[in-house]
Amino acid sequence: MPPSTGVLANPIRYHQRIECAGVPLELDIRSFAIRGCLLEEDIVTGSADAIRVIFVGLFGRFAQAGERRSFSFLLVQEFNLAMERVLSPVANFMKAFPNAAVDASIQYMASIRKATRDMRAVNRSRPAADLLRDLIRIHLENTAVAACSSYMRFLLRCQPHKSAGALVRQTRRFLKSVPPGDPFRIIFSLLLRRNVNRAEAGILENLGTIQIHHGSAGSNMVARYFASLHTRSASDLFVAGQMALDCARHFGAITELTEFIAELEAALPDHRDELIRERAVQGRLPTFGHPEIAAAARTNRIEIDPRAAIYLYPLFESLDSGKLSVSETRMKRVAIAQRMYQIAFFEGIEKPGRSGRLRIAPNTDFGSWIVQEVLGIDEMDRTLLSYVFRGFGWMMDVREQLQQPIIRPVIPPDPNIVPASVSERIIPNVVVSVHNRLCAPDAFAAARI
């Protein structure tokens, strides 16, 4: 494994005392820095937007004014070109598979790239600028594919008999109604099926920007593996990363919360608290707890990943100022999620045979689910924003990994399965025979027996 990374550090940086049901609790709050110079609070305060974070992560320094303009123009140009390339093939795919999830459309386009030999290898012999341009092109094409397939799925739900040509035309008309020059806002609008307002765009960009990188997460390590192994197809790297990102123990936990909320909706209201407590006691409460930090405890000290709160803070501000409204149905669903927080963290859970109340802190997916539920993003699409922004984090990992030795972790065998040394000669005889043959002239000419 790499000895260290210069991309992101996520230490405990804050300590805060709060009260939960009258019990004092000490929070150890983690907070990240990218390249040692851009802090998480820079994103929260608005001094660092997505472009600034991506640039710092890729190049290890802040952009000069001209560099920022050029980099922003590159992203806009590549995204616009991608839109023109993908509209027709995505429409044909969605017409054939109208209920397909966005990951299926990404994989479909990746297969087309491979079939047409559009491979773009990832290795250290390529000029770094050329490789980065290819990574950006492929990733933005994938984001265009995913966002358009989501919008076309919506169109087909409204009018199932709409032709592929009509899907292309209607999507083009919608894209013309969205202000140009900001790929992220275009993606947000396609996902929300409307031209997002400033408040909605700000909430979603805040969420996405925080997710650009977060250390050695599963999808980031997949990207590093593919780079370390010098994949012959950069497209494969992004597809594999997206598959990892969708897993239940990565951002796919958001899908598990959707399923659990549906289960709670179907239950009698008086029975919901019991179901939440049962899941918490079993260690299966979706979007609560974390495998790498002490996010669950019976003591008065607990570690917190602040990302859920960072996502929700601007949402609450917009709700309080009247810039957002929530439908009655969605309000009921987020109220169920709020009750999960109250039981798991605020009240705590008594576990038979154990002293003290178990408190479990929410993780990043808790806040992300609520934001996307309130804004009305389709349940099938709720890991897409993570992919859109985390893909740039994978590029940071790729660039760093190509400067390091191959990743080859060793998992030692259980001593009980290790065979003893033996004197029999089966394997040595094969090795010696082939060695002698290769050392002799005309090894592959048939030997006389």
ChimeraX attribute file (.defattr): number of C-alpha atoms within 10 A of each C-alpha:
attribute: neighborCount
match mode: 1-to-1
recipient: residues
	/A:1	13
	/A:2	13
	/A:3	5
	/A:4	8
	/A:5	13
	/A:6	13
	/A:7	21
	/A:8	23
	/A:9	20
	/A:10	16
	/A:11	12
	/A:12	15
	/A:13	10
	/A:14	11
	/A:15	13
	/A:16	10
	/A:17	12
	/A:18	11
	/A:19	11
	/A:20	15
	/A:21	12
	/A:22	9
	/A:23	10
	/A:24	12
	/A:25	16
	/A:26	16
	/A:27	19
	/A:28	21
	/A:29	17
	/A:30	19
	/A:31	18
	/A:32	22
	/A:33	19
	/A:34	24
	/A:35	19
	/A:36	15
	/A:37	13
	/A:38	21
	/A:39	18
	/A:40	20
	/A:41	15
	/A:42	14
	/A:43	20
	/A:44	18
	/A:45	10
	/A:46	10
	/A:47	10
	/A:48	18
	/A:49	18
	/A:50	19
	/A:51	16
	/A:52	19
	/A:53	27
	/A:54	24
	/A:55	19
	/A:56	19
	/A:57	27
	/A:58	21
	/A:59	13
	/A:60	18
	/A:61	16
	/A:62	16
	/A:63	17
	/A:64	9
	/A:65	8
	/A:66	9
	/A:67	12
	/A:68	15
	/A:69	12
	/A:70	13
	/A:71	16
	/A:72	17
	/A:73	14
	/A:74	15
	/A:75	19
	/A:76	18
	/A:77	15
	/A:78	19
	/A:79	26
	/A:80	18
	/A:81	15
	/A:82	20
	/A:83	21
	/A:84	12
	/A:85	14
	/A:86	19
	/A:87	22
	/A:88	16
	/A:89	17
	/A:90	24
	/A:91	25
	/A:92	16
	/A:93	17
	/A:94	26
	/A:95	22
	/A:96	11
	/A:97	13
	/A:98	19
	/A:99	16
	/A:100	16
	/A:101	17
	/A:102	24
	/A:103	21
	/A:104	16
	/A:105	23
	/A:106	24
	/A:107	21
	/A:108	15
	/A:109	21
	/A:110	23
	/A:111	15
	/A:112	12
	/A:113	17
	/A:114	14
	/A:115	10
	/A:116	9
	/A:117	10
	/A:118	14
	/A:119	17
	/A:120	20
	/A:121	20
	/A:122	26
	/A:123	22
	/A:124	17
	/A:125	10
	/A:126	12
	/A:127	9
	/A:128	14
	/A:129	9
	/A:130	10
	/A:131	21
	/A:132	18
	/A:133	14
	/A:134	19
	/A:135	24
	/A:136	18
	/A:137	19
	/A:138	21
	/A:139	27
	/A:140	24
	/A:141	24
	/A:142	29
	/A:143	25
	/A:144	28
	/A:145	26
	/A:146	29
	/A:147	26
	/A:148	28
	/A:149	32
	/A:150	28
	/A:151	24
	/A:152	28
	/A:153	23
	/A:154	19
	/A:155	19
	/A:156	18
	/A:157	13
	/A:158	10
	/A:159	10
	/A:160	12
	/A:161	11
	/A:162	14
	/A:163	15
	/A:164	21
	/A:165	14
	/A:166	14
	/A:167	25
	/A:168	20
	/A:169	15
	/A:170	15
	/A:171	19
	/A:172	15
	/A:173	11
	/A:174	17
	/A:175	19
	/A:176	11
	/A:177	12
	/A:178	17
	/A:179	12
	/A:180	12
	/A:181	15
	/A:182	15
	/A:183	20
	/A:184	20
	/A:185	22
	/A:186	25
	/A:187	26
	/A:188	21
	/A:189	22
	/A:190	26
	/A:191	27
	/A:192	19
	/A:193	18
	/A:194	15
	/A:195	20
	/A:196	21
	/A:197	13
	/A:198	10
	/A:199	16
	/A:200	22
	/A:201	18
	/A:202	18
	/A:203	22
	/A:204	22
	/A:205	21
	/A:206	22
	/A:207	28
	/A:208	23
	/A:209	24
	/A:210	24
	/A:211	21
	/A:212	24
	/A:213	29
	/A:214	17
	/A:215	18
	/A:216	14
	/A:217	12
	/A:218	16
	/A:219	27
	/A:220	24
	/A:221	20
	/A:222	23
	/A:223	29
	/A:224	28
	/A:225	20
	/A:226	24
	/A:227	28
	/A:228	22
	/A:229	16
	/A:230	18
	/A:231	18
	/A:232	15
	/A:233	19
	/A:234	24
	/A:235	28
	/A:236	21
	/A:237	28
	/A:238	26
	/A:239	20
	/A:240	16
	/A:241	23
	/A:242	26
	/A:243	16
	/A:244	21
	/A:245	24
	/A:246	22
	/A:247	16
	/A:248	13
	/A:249	16
	/A:250	16
	/A:251	24
	/A:252	19
	/A:253	24
	/A:254	26
	/A:255	22
	/A:256	18
	/A:257	19
	/A:258	18
	/A:259	14
	/A:260	19
	/A:261	20
	/A:262	13
	/A:263	12
	/A:264	18
	/A:265	14
	/A:266	10
	/A:267	12
	/A:268	9
	/A:269	11
	/A:270	8
	/A:271	10
	/A:272	19
	/A:273	15
	/A:274	12
	/A:275	16
	/A:276	23
	/A:277	20
	/A:278	15
	/A:279	14
	/A:280	23
	/A:281	15
	/A:282	9
	/A:283	13
	/A:284	14
	/A:285	22
	/A:286	25
	/A:287	29
	/A:288	24
	/A:289	25
	/A:290	18
	/A:291	8
	/A:292	6
	/A:293	12
	/A:294	16
	/A:295	22
	/A:296	22
	/A:297	18
	/A:298	16
	/A:299	13
	/A:300	16
	/A:301	19
	/A:302	19
	/A:303	21
	/A:304	27
	/A:305	24
	/A:306	19
	/A:307	22
	/A:308	22
	/A:309	17
	/A:310	21
	/A:311	26
	/A:312	19
	/A:313	14
	/A:314	20
	/A:315	23
	/A:316	14
	/A:317	14
	/A:318	17
	/A:319	13
	/A:320	11
	/A:321	9
	/A:322	9
	/A:323	13
	/A:324	16
	/A:325	13
	/A:326	14
	/A:327	10
	/A:328	8
	/A:329	9
	/A:330	15
	/A:331	15
	/A:332	13
	/A:333	18
	/A:334	18
	/A:335	12
	/A:336	21
	/A:337	21
	/A:338	13
	/A:339	15
	/A:340	25
	/A:341	21
	/A:342	15
	/A:343	18
	/A:344	25
	/A:345	22
	/A:346	18
	/A:347	16
	/A:348	22
	/A:349	20
	/A:350	15
	/A:351	15
	/A:352	7
	/A:353	6
	/A:354	9
	/A:355	10
	/A:356	14
	/A:357	17
	/A:358	19
	/A:359	28
	/A:360	28
	/A:361	24
	/A:362	26
	/A:363	21
	/A:364	24
	/A:365	26
	/A:366	25
	/A:367	24
	/A:368	26
	/A:369	24
	/A:370	23
	/A:371	24
	/A:372	21
	/A:373	19
	/A:374	18
	/A:375	20
	/A:376	15
	/A:377	18
	/A:378	15
	/A:379	14
	/A:380	15
	/A:381	18
	/A:382	24
	/A:383	25
	/A:384	24
	/A:385	25
	/A:386	24
	/A:387	28
	/A:388	24
	/A:389	23
	/A:390	25
	/A:391	28
	/A:392	24
	/A:393	25
	/A:394	26
	/A:395	26
	/A:396	27
	/A:397	27
	/A:398	28
	/A:399	20
	/A:400	18
	/A:401	23
	/A:402	19
	/A:403	11
	/A:404	13
	/A:405	11
	/A:406	17
	/A:407	16
	/A:408	11
	/A:409	8
	/A:410	7
	/A:411	6
	/A:412	6
	/A:413	8
	/A:414	7
	/A:415	7
	/A:416	6
	/A:417	7
	/A:418	8
	/A:419	7
	/A:420	5
	/A:421	6
	/A:422	6
	/A:423	6
	/A:424	8
	/A:425	9
	/A:426	8
	/A:427	9
	/A:428	10
	/A:429	11
	/A:430	10
	/A:431	11
	/A:432	11
	/A:433	11
	/A:434	11
	/A:435	11
	/A:436	10
	/A:437	13
	/A:438	12
	/A:439	9
	/A:440	9
	/A:441	8
	/A:442	10
	/A:443	12
	/A:444	9
	/A:445	7
	/A:446	7
	/A:447	8
	/A:448	4
	/A:449	3
